[in-house]
Each structure stands twice: as structure tokens, then as C-alpha cells.
Amino acid sequence: MLTRMFADDGSFPNNSRRALVILRAAIDLKGSPDPELLVESTFARNGWGEMWRNGIDPCPHYHSRAHEALGIARGRAMVRFGGPCGEEIEVEAGDVVIVPAGTGHQGLRVTADLKVIGAYPPNGRYDLCRGSKAEYARALLAIAQVPLPHSDPVFGADGPLLELWR
């Protein structure tokens, strides 16, 4: 497990209480004819929903009202976490990234076959913030109100995420 904390840069608040979590090779996709379905079923089994299939948005953004899980089903990507001044981290098929509310993320370089499954815990509401000054103050208040998820998106109620984020 790889964890990172990012400082508030005045546009991207990041999250001062919750670390970004990268679970390397968290889902064994070897031999699966449908790795997207395998990631989706893992997330669903652990109570994370409102799923989507796509890539990673190339514009820097964050979500102020929900935590987000990103399951890499195919390919690989270089992603900048923490906003425009954050850290570039490569992710690949089988990895799961848990992005706490407020933490910036942006797809920089991706393989042509990249397929990401995104999911959210049921106790948050999706929104999209692009780092503008106008949304910053509202976002700080919203981030502080986002509750802990009820379970880890990969390992369930006894997973490492809940212990780490308490």
C-alpha cells in the first residue's frame, strides 16, 4: 500500500485528514476475459457504486463531496495527484486508487487500452471541481463534511482503508 498526503495549494484543497491510497495489484485480473466486470463486481460487493467506465480526465479536478475509487482494469497511466503541483504516479491494471474528497487528480499520459472503473461510497455525492477560486471556499466546507465510507472498496468492512482513515 502506497499513501500520500498533499498540501492545500490555494486552488486544490486536497485533504488534510485523509491520505490518497494506492493498492498495487489489489485485484488479480490475470486470465480474466472481462477485467472491467471483475473490478465492478469487487467494488459492488464492498458497497461502492455509481460506477462508470472510462479513462482518467486529462484536466486537473477533484470531488469535494465524495471519496472516489479508481480501479485500473486495463492498461496503464501516469496520473498527477494533488493538483497541478502534485506528484506524478504511474498506475497499471490491477491497481486501485482511493482518492479522498478534495484531492486533485489528472490523467497525464495513458496507454491506448486504458480502462478505469470509477466508484463512490453510498454516503457521498459526486461533484466536479476544477480548482477555481470561486469554488474553493465552498469546497473546504464540503470536504470537512464527507463521512468515512462504510467499507474499503477492495477488502470490505475489515479492509485497511478504514483503519488508515480513522
C-alpha positions in Angstrom: 0.0 0.0 0.0 1.3 3.4 -1.0 -0.1 6.5 0.7 0.4 10.2 0.0 -0.8 13.4 1.7 -0.9 16.6 -0.4 -0.8 20.2 0.9 -3.6 22.7 0.1 -2.2 24.9 -2.7 -5.0 27.6 -2.5 -6.8 26.2 -5.6 -6.8 22.5 -4.9 -7.6 21.9 -1.2 -6.6 18.3 -1.2 -7.4 16.6 2.1 -5.6 17.4 5.3 -7.1 14.4 7.2 -7.2 11.5 4.6 -4.3 10.1 2.6 -4.5 9.1 -1.0 -4.2 5.3 -1.0 -2.8 3.2 -3.9 -3.3 -0.5 -3.6 -0.9 -2.1 -6.0 -2.1 -5.3 -7.8 -5.2 -5.2 -5.5 -7.4 -7.1 -7.9 -6.0 -10.1 -9.7 -7.0 -9.7 -13.3 -4.8 -12.4 -14.8 -6.7 -14.6 -17.2 -10.0 -12.6 -16.9 -11.8 -12.2 -20.2 -13.6 -9.2 -18.7 -11.4 -7.3 -16.2 -13.9 -4.4 -16.2 -16.6 -6.7 -14.8 -14.2 -8.1 -12.2 -13.3 -4.6 -10.9 -17.0 -3.6 -10.9 -18.1 -6.7 -9.0 -15.3 -6.2 -6.4 -16.5 -2.6 -5.8 -20.2 -3.6 -5.8 -19.6 -6.4 -3.3 -18.0 -3.9 -1.0 -20.7 -1.3 -1.2 -19.1 1.1 -3.7 -21.4 2.1 -6.5 -22.5 4.8 -9.0 -19.8 3.2 -11.3 -18.5 4.4 -14.6 -16.1 3.1 -17.2 -13.7 5.5 -18.9 -10.2 6.8 -18.6 -8.8 9.5 -16.2 -9.8 13.0 -17.0 -6.9 14.9 -18.5 -8.0 18.2 -16.8 -7.0 18.6 -13.2 -10.0 18.2 -10.9 -11.3 17.0 -7.6 -14.5 16.0 -5.9 -15.5 17.9 -2.8 -18.5 15.9 -1.7 -17.4 12.3 -2.2 -14.4 10.0 -2.0 -13.6 8.1 -5.2 -12.2 4.7 -6.0 -10.3 4.2 -9.4 -9.8 0.6 -10.4 -7.4 0.2 -13.3 -9.0 -2.7 -15.4 -6.7 -2.4 -18.4 -3.6 -0.5 -19.5 -1.5 2.0 -17.5 -1.5 5.7 -16.8 0.7 8.4 -15.4 -1.5 10.4 -13.1 -0.8 13.6 -11.2 -2.3 13.5 -7.8 -2.5 16.6 -5.5 -3.3 19.2 -8.1 -1.0 21.0 -10.7 1.9 21.0 -8.2 1.3 17.4 -7.0 3.1 14.1 -7.6 3.1 12.0 -10.8 2.4 8.3 -10.0 2.1 5.5 -12.5 -0.8 3.1 -12.1 -1.5 -0.1 -14.0 -4.0 -2.9 -14.5 -5.0 -4.4 -11.1 -4.2 -1.3 -9.1 -6.9 0.5 -7.1 -6.5 4.2 -6.1 -8.7 5.6 -3.4 -8.9 9.3 -3.7 -10.2 11.2 -0.7 -12.6 14.1 -1.2 -10.7 17.2 -2.2 -7.7 15.5 -3.6 -6.7 16.6 -7.1 -6.1 14.1 -9.9 -5.4 14.4 -13.6 -4.5 11.8 -16.3 -1.3 12.9 -18.0 -0.1 10.0 -20.2 -2.2 6.9 -20.8 -1.9 3.8 -22.9 -4.4 3.4 -25.7 -6.1 0.4 -23.9 -6.6 2.2 -20.6 -9.9 1.4 -19.0 -10.7 2.7 -15.5 -13.7 1.8 -13.3 -14.7 4.7 -11.0 -16.9 4.2 -8.0 -18.2 6.1 -4.9 -19.3 5.0 -1.4 -23.1 5.5 -0.9 -22.6 8.2 1.7 -21.2 10.9 -0.6 -22.5 13.0 -3.6 -20.5 13.3 -6.8 -19.5 16.8 -7.9 -16.7 18.1 -10.2 -14.4 20.9 -9.1 -11.7 22.3 -11.4 -9.7 24.4 -9.0 -11.3 27.8 -9.4 -11.1 30.4 -6.7 -14.9 30.7 -6.7 -15.5 27.1 -5.7 -12.6 26.8 -3.2 -14.3 28.2 0.0 -17.4 26.0 -0.6 -15.2 23.0 -1.3 -13.3 23.4 2.0 -16.6 23.3 3.9 -17.9 20.3 1.8 -14.8 18.2 2.2 -14.9 18.5 6.0 -18.5 17.1 5.9 -17.8 14.0 3.8 -18.1 11.0 6.1 -15.9 7.9 6.2 -17.0 5.2 3.8 -18.6 2.1 5.4 -16.1 -0.2 3.7 -12.9 -0.5 1.8 -13.7 -0.8 -2.0 -11.5 -3.9 -2.4 -11.3 -5.6 1.0 -14.7 -4.7 2.6 -15.5 -3.7 6.2 -12.2 -5.1 7.6 -10.0 -3.5 4.9 -7.0 -1.3 5.6 -8.7 1.9 4.3 -11.0 2.3 7.3 -8.2 1.9 9.8 -5.9 4.3 7.9 -8.6 7.0 7.6 -9.8 6.9 11.2 
